[in-house]
Amino acid sequence: MFDPDFCEKQCPICTRARNGNPVARFLQTIERIVTFGGCPWGRARQQKYGVPPHKPLPPETTKNS
């Protein structure tokens, strides 16, 4: 139902936060606190890849995608 690849490639907050945008990082931190772990797409990404939404994927994971 919630696509982890949306968080990885299309989410306007998560993709900018992973690229280092301080405003997006701040918004994402607030979102993770308020929702106890982040949005459903971020949680799906963490479940699939084992990496929280605010951290980039390790290099070996991106090769296998």
PyMOL commands that set and color helices and strands:
alter all, ss='L'
color gray80, all
select helices_A, chain A and resi 4-9+14-18+22-34+40-49+59-64
alter helices_A, ss='H'
color red, helices_A
deselect
rebuild
show_as cartoon
